[in-house]
Amino acid sequence: MKKGIFSLLVVIFVLLGIGKVASQIRTSWQHQQNMQVSLQENIANQKAKLQAMDEDIARTQAKPRLSDHDRWLIGHLSKSREKLATVITGLEKTGQHIHRPLIRQWVGHGFMLAVFVVMAGLALSGRSNHLTKEEQRWRNSELNEIPQLQLSPGQVRHTTAPLSNASNFVTGRIKPRNRHQLGVTRSSTLTAMGLAFLLAPQGTLAVDVYYLVDTLLSTSTPLAELPWNTLSNSLMVSIPFALAGLYVLMFTTGSARIDRQRQQIQLDANGQPIEFREVESLQLNQLLTTGQRSFVNSQIQLNLRDGSSVSLLSHAGKDQMYVDLIRVALFMDKPIAVPQAN
């Protein structure tokens, strides 16, 4: 019942969105057509004035004798004619490019919509949230039922390591990099978010760059008269979104690596590595994160022999964190701290 209602609401939302887009396209096209008709009428009126000036000049020049006033009138009309001819040339150039704003708008919107659809598909169908058959067996098993997994009863530490970040979705997984290394990999959801920020505004920018290059190569328009203002407006939108996308892709997921050959854990590129022998145990924490909305984050914590602890990874994927904890414990051959059985 709930699934049917949810599906119905999604269908209604999609249909309303399609109707809104179709209505906006129709309105924009009608406005563009009206502008085109108005421009053509203006050009026809200006050409009629130009023809009238030519006839006045020819009629005055045809007189047998030209008075001073006739010479002045011919000079005045000739200068006015030159100005009017320049105006007509400008209007005709505008007529050649009158559809550019519409093309720019809808190519940009269409590209943005396509990016969001593709990224939504990537986020929903990505492998980060999915569990392999082995991981499903781990998830459905108690810790003491998993072969070769060591447990440390009664050694759970109640002081949790600081969270490196908090989220309400899976931001990363701990996966094998090769036979000797595990590493944190960015989730498909986070990748989709970063790519959406990075790519969404680039359609409009690409159209502006194309028109700029086309104008530069196919006309003799001076550099100062090229459409720099339109390009700069696109860059003002594109650059901040690109920076946000790059930040999401490069800095929002931990870069921890666990090297069994070197017996070291490198939490980040600049920090000091932690030796395997310094790790006493691992434990899984459930932490309530509060803000505008509250949600529970899971955290893999490394308990060190000196009494301190550090966070290896944290996000809202409880099942994914549980199986990643098992993978790390088996890989490092370290026990998982669990509460003392009653």
Secondary structure by P-SEA (a helix, b strand, c coil): caaaaaaaaaaaaaaaaaaaaaaaaaaaaaaaaaaaaaaaaaaaaaaaaaaaaaaaaaaaaacccccaaaaaaaaaaaaaaaaaaaaaaaaaaaaaacaaaaaaaaaaaaaaaaaaaaaaaaaaacccccccaaaaaaaaccccccccccccccccccccccccccccccccccccccccbbbbbbcaaaaaaaaaaaccaaaaaaaaaaaaaaaaccccccccccaaaaaaaaaaaaaaaaaaaaaaacccccbbbbbcccccccccccbbbbccccccccbbbbbbbbccbbbbbbbbcccccccbbbbccccccaaaaaaaaaaaaaaacbbbbbcccc
